[in-house]
Every structure is written in structure tokens, then in C-alpha cells.
Amino acid sequence: MKTKVNGFDIHYTIDGISGPWVCLSHSLACHLGMWDEQIAALMRGYRVLRFDTRGHGQSAVPPGPYTFVTMADEVAGLLDALQIERAHFVGLSMGGMIGQSLGLRHPQRLLSLTLADTSSRQPVAAEKVWADRIAQARAQGMHALEESTLARWFTESYRNAQPAVMQRIGAMIRATPVEGYANCGFAISRINFTDQLNAIRCPVLIIVGEDDPGTPVAMSREIQAAIPGSELTILPRAAHLSNIEQAEAFNSALLTFLRSTN
């Protein structure tokens, strides 16, 4: 399904028939299918909204630059369009960055906030790393980033044991529009929310894979320290897409948290 928000199409799906709303926001270079491992567990007690972030999946690719202010406002606009007053928001990586901005700009829309494998600010050196990735994508296409991205997103043992998952997530990477990747990557390279996070007052859960090299445990501890009363769960034997690599543990931590906020 699609609806227009700020003049362009956002693709979304809804699962479940009753209960509070849970809104899931995916990583860079993925789409809403990244959350497939969570749906069966969540839809037993919740209505689940998934959407493709601008520049990804079946959503439109508006011209850049992109900012997390704009992306958070678009989530609020999507909730408005679907007549959803409040929701539990769950974001991983880029989705967690959108969640932080949503919590700062639209706190009245949140029942709770789950921030998974994400960061609240990037070191100065990250700007060059992201500039190089964006340049490579524009010059060679998204397929050039597939192997290195999968190596950051999953532990080596999991990659070797799960070729079908690697094919599935690799296809998401390759299918991501280059300009969507570039403009979102630019926003990620300049994220700087840490000093504002103490304004977030809803219940907050932070989840991180113990072996995440891109947004390591130290970044999650920094977010936890910045948000009063927030909880931190570290998942062993998981890298960046911890919701996939350790889906059962991720789902258990998430559901325990969501139920505690009811």
C-alpha cells in the first residue's frame, strides 16, 4: 500500500488486527522486509506498521539533501495519514536515528522508543568513510557495496551458515536506489543528537549486537547514558542486523519491553 506524505509516495504494510500500534523503521540499504523475522511474534498482540524510508524500497526517491528532521516529520505524517495517534516506534541503525529525531520532534506520538544497533552521533572521521561509500555507489552501483556491507552486518559464522539470508539481504542492498542511499548516507554522516537526548521522556529500550562493528556497544552505552531511565540489552553472537542474526533473542527483549510499557 502507498500513501502520499509531503507530496510523495510512502510504501507501507500493516499486519495484525488488534492491540497497540508498533511502527518498524529499517536500516539504510534495506526495506521493510528487513523486519520479516519480527512480524509473527509482534502481530499476536499488536498492529504492526512497516514502511519504506524515502529513497528505499517502493517509496519515492525525492531529491536531496535528506535530514533526520525531514524523515521524522514524514513518519509523523504517515501516522497522520493512517489516523494512528500514538505508536511504539522501533528503529534499527538509520531507523534508530529517525526514532531519535521523532522522539525529540514529536514526543506526543510515541508510546515507547526502541533504538537498535544505532548511533546518536558520528566521529569526524566518519564523514570521509561515508563520502567514500557514496562515491563508490555512484560510480559502480550498489552491487559494489554488497560484500563489504554484509561483512559489517553479520558475523562471519552466521554468513557462512546462512547463505539464503545473505542472498535475501544482498538483494535488498543491490535494489536500493543509489540516490536514496547517497542522501540517507549523507544524513547519517552528520548525525549529532547526543546532547539533546535527555529531553526524551517516553520509555526507551536500546538493543545492540555484541559484535556490531559499525555501531558498537560503546555507542549504545552513550545513548543509554544520555536518556534518563533507558534500558540496554546486549545480544551475544550478533553484529549489526541483530534483529535477523539473533531474531529470537531480539524478539524476546522487544516483547518484554513493550509489555512492560502497557
C-alpha positions in Angstrom: 0.0 0.0 0.0 1.1 3.6 -0.6 0.0 7.0 0.7 1.3 10.5 0.0 3.2 12.3 2.7 4.6 15.7 1.9 3.8 15.2 -1.7 5.5 11.9 -2.4 4.6 8.2 -2.0 5.5 6.2 1.0 5.1 2.4 0.8 3.9 0.7 3.9 2.3 -2.6 5.1 0.1 -3.4 8.1 0.0 -6.7 10.0 -2.1 -7.8 12.9 -5.7 -6.9 13.7 -5.8 -5.6 17.3 -3.7 -4.1 20.0 -1.4 -1.1 20.3 0.5 0.1 17.2 4.1 -0.8 16.7 5.9 1.1 13.9 9.1 -0.5 12.5 11.8 1.5 10.7 14.5 -0.2 8.7 18.3 0.2 8.2 20.0 2.0 5.3 20.1 -0.1 2.1 17.2 -2.3 3.2 13.5 -2.0 3.0 10.5 -3.0 5.2 11.2 -6.7 4.5 14.2 -6.4 6.9 11.6 -6.9 9.7 10.1 -10.2 8.5 11.6 -12.1 11.5 9.7 -9.9 13.9 6.2 -10.0 12.4 4.8 -13.3 13.6 5.9 -12.5 17.2 4.5 -9.0 17.2 1.2 -9.5 15.4 -0.1 -11.7 18.2 -0.7 -8.7 20.4 0.0 -5.6 18.3 -0.9 -4.0 15.0 2.4 -3.6 13.1 3.1 -0.8 10.7 6.2 -1.1 8.5 7.3 1.5 5.9 10.0 2.0 3.3 12.0 5.1 4.2 12.3 7.8 1.5 14.8 6.6 -1.2 14.3 2.9 -0.3 12.1 0.0 -1.4 8.9 1.1 -3.1 8.8 4.6 -1.6 9.7 7.6 -3.8 13.2 9.0 -4.1 12.9 12.7 -3.7 15.8 15.0 -4.4 18.4 15.6 -1.6 19.7 16.6 0.7 17.9 14.5 3.3 17.8 15.2 7.0 16.6 13.3 10.0 14.3 16.2 10.8 12.5 15.6 7.5 12.5 11.9 7.9 11.0 12.1 11.4 8.4 14.6 10.2 7.5 12.1 7.4 6.9 9.4 10.0 4.5 11.7 11.8 2.8 12.5 8.5 2.4 8.8 7.8 0.8 8.3 11.2 -1.5 11.2 10.5 -2.4 9.7 7.1 -3.3 6.4 8.7 -5.1 8.0 11.7 -2.7 6.5 14.2 -2.5 8.7 17.2 0.4 7.0 19.1 2.7 4.1 18.5 5.6 2.1 19.8 8.5 3.0 17.5 11.2 0.5 16.8 14.2 1.6 14.6 17.4 -0.2 13.7 20.5 1.7 12.5 19.2 4.5 10.3 15.7 3.7 11.7 17.0 4.3 15.2 18.3 7.7 14.1 14.9 8.5 12.7 13.5 7.4 16.0 15.7 9.7 18.0 14.6 12.6 15.9 11.0 11.6 16.2 11.3 11.4 20.0 12.7 15.0 20.0 10.3 16.5 17.5 7.1 14.5 18.0 7.2 13.1 21.5 3.4 13.0 21.8 3.2 10.4 19.1 5.3 7.8 21.0 4.2 5.1 23.4 7.8 4.0 23.6 11.0 4.0 21.6 13.3 1.1 20.8 16.7 2.0 19.3 18.6 -0.9 17.9 22.2 -1.0 16.6 22.3 2.7 16.1 24.3 5.9 17.0 23.4 9.3 18.2 26.5 11.0 16.7 29.3 10.1 14.3 33.0 10.8 14.8 34.6 13.3 12.5 36.4 10.6 10.6 33.0 9.0 9.6 32.4 11.8 7.1 35.2 10.5 4.9 34.1 6.9 5.3 30.6 7.8 4.2 31.8 10.1 1.4 33.9 7.2 0.0 30.9 4.8 0.2 28.6 7.2 -1.5 31.2 7.9 -4.3 31.6 4.2 -4.8 27.9 3.6 -5.1 27.5 6.4 -7.6 30.5 5.3 -9.7 30.0 1.5 -9.6 26.4 0.9 -8.4 25.1 -0.7 -5.2 26.3 -4.1 -6.1 29.9 -2.8 -5.4 28.9 -2.3 -1.7 27.2 -5.6 -1.2 30.0 -7.8 0.1 31.6 -5.2 2.4 28.1 -4.3 3.8 27.2 -7.9 4.6 30.5 -8.4 6.3 29.7 -5.5 8.7 26.1 -6.5 9.2 26.6 -10.2 10.1 29.2 -12.2 11.9 31.4 -14.4 9.7 30.0 -17.6 11.2 26.4 -16.5 10.5 27.2 -15.5 7.0 28.7 -18.9 6.3 25.8 -20.8 7.9 23.0 -18.8 6.3 23.6 -18.3 2.5 19.9 -17.9 1.9 19.7 -15.0 4.3 22.8 -13.4 2.7 21.1 -13.7 -0.7 17.9 -12.1 0.6 19.6 -9.2 2.3 22.1 -8.8 -0.5 19.2 -8.4 -2.9 17.9 -5.5 -0.7 21.3 -3.8 -0.9 21.5 -4.1 -4.7 18.0 -2.9 -5.2 18.4 0.3 -3.1 18.3 3.4 -5.4 21.8 4.9 -5.4 20.4 8.4 -4.7 18.4 7.1 -1.8 21.5 5.5 -0.4 23.6 8.6 -1.0 21.2 11.1 0.5 20.5 9.0 3.6 24.2 8.2 4.0 24.9 11.9 3.9 22.4 12.4 6.8 23.9 9.6 8.8 27.4 11.0 8.4 26.3 14.2 10.2 24.0 12.9 12.9 24.5 14.7 16.2 21.7 14.1 18.7 23.6 13.0 21.9 23.4 16.3 23.7 19.6 16.6 23.1 18.6 13.1 24.1 17.9 13.9 27.8 14.7 15.6 26.5 13.2 12.2 25.6 10.8 11.1 28.3 9.0 8.0 26.9 10.2 4.5 27.9 13.3 3.7 25.8 14.9 0.3 25.1 18.4 0.2 23.5 19.4 -3.1 21.8 22.8 -3.8 20.3 24.6 -6.8 18.9 27.7 -7.6 20.9 29.8 -7.9 17.8 28.4 -4.9 15.9 31.4 -3.2 14.2 29.5 -0.2 12.7 27.5 1.0 15.7 29.4 -0.8 18.5 28.3 -1.3 22.1 30.1 1.9 23.2 27.7 3.9 21.0 24.7 2.3 22.6 26.1 2.9 26.1 26.4 6.6 25.2 22.8 6.7 24.2 21.8 5.0 27.4 23.8 7.5 29.5 22.1 10.3 27.7 18.4 9.2 28.1 17.3 9.1 31.7 15.8 5.7 32.7 16.6 3.9 29.4 17.3 0.2 29.3 20.2 -1.5 27.4 20.2 -5.1 26.1 23.3 -6.5 24.5 22.8 -9.6 22.3 25.6 -12.1 22.1 26.7 -13.5 18.8 25.2 -10.7 16.8 26.6 -8.0 14.6 24.7 -5.0 13.0 21.4 -6.6 11.9 20.8 -8.2 15.3 17.1 -8.5 14.6 17.9 -11.1 12.0 21.1 -12.8 13.3 19.6 -13.3 16.8 15.9 -12.9 15.9 14.6 -15.0 18.9 16.6 -13.1 21.5 15.8 -9.7 19.8 12.0 -10.6 19.8 12.1 -11.7 23.4 13.8 -8.5 24.5 11.5 -6.3 22.5 8.3 -8.0 23.6 9.3 -8.0 27.2 9.9 -4.2 26.9 6.7 -3.5 25.1 4.6 -5.4 27.6 6.2 -3.5 30.4 5.0 -0.2 29.0 1.3 -1.2 28.8 
